[in-house]
Amino acid sequence: MIAFVLAAGLGTRFRPETRATPKPLLLLAGRPILFHVFDHLLEQGAEAFVVNAHHLAEELRGAVGESYEGVPVAWSFEEEILGTAGGIRRAHAHGLLGTGSFLVANGDVATTLPLGRLLAARREPGVVAALAVLPNENPSVFTPLWSDARGRLLAVGGERPSGSAAGPWLFTGLQAANSALVARIPPGFAELAKDVLAPSARANDGAFALAVYRTPTDGFWFDLGTKERLAAAEAALAAD
């Protein structure tokens, strides 16, 4: 299976380090963040990688090359940042994601969550993508997702939409999708939550399944979006 890694961001919250070093190459436990992402995806069955790149793109490609641990790495260069959904659309338009199912992983997440549950949810009838989610302990800061009794996306953001709604859930940055997802992504810059998930929830079309995980029972998960979170992940890994 192809695994698409989102790595095009500017890394503004890590400046000044990211003025010269792409954020995915910042170190976690002595190795680039991106290599931790690759390692996990390889363990979960990835057979090829696609990486999108924008900020310091040539430096990023130069450090990684065209393969990782013998697995091919293809590159989707973006002249302008296209967002968490727009990047998927571009890579697919250039034939990099194939015609079947593929994985998508944020390039600033470190995790050991097993993806079998996620892949099984993607195979449910009518599902174009499954999202790996965790309990959202801070929904006022991180956009909450809500699901119905079938585990399908019911609402994005806001308060609990109904008494029977499950959640709030936190999107982990891991998803399994098929090519039908691409038709739902508008051209140009597009964000997954606002431009893809929210319209699906409003239409109540059941196209997105939520695969629920819990830490530390299922594994660890760290969002490395800020210096503080990177430091927390570093400390947790050192103590493990």
Buried (B, 14 or more C-beta within 10 A) or exposed (E): BBBBBBBBBBBEBBEEEBEEBBBBBBBBEEEBBBBBBBBBBBEBEBEBBBBBBBBBBEBBBEBBEEEBEEBEBBBBBBEEBBBBBBBBBBBBEEEBBBEEBBBBBBBBBBBBBBBEBBBEBBEBEEBBBBBBBBEBEEBEEBBBBBBBEEBBBBBBBEEBBEEEBBBBBBBBBBBBBBBEBBEBBEEEBBBBBBBBBBBBBEEEBBBBBBBBBEBEEBEBBBBBBEEEBBEBBBEBBEEE
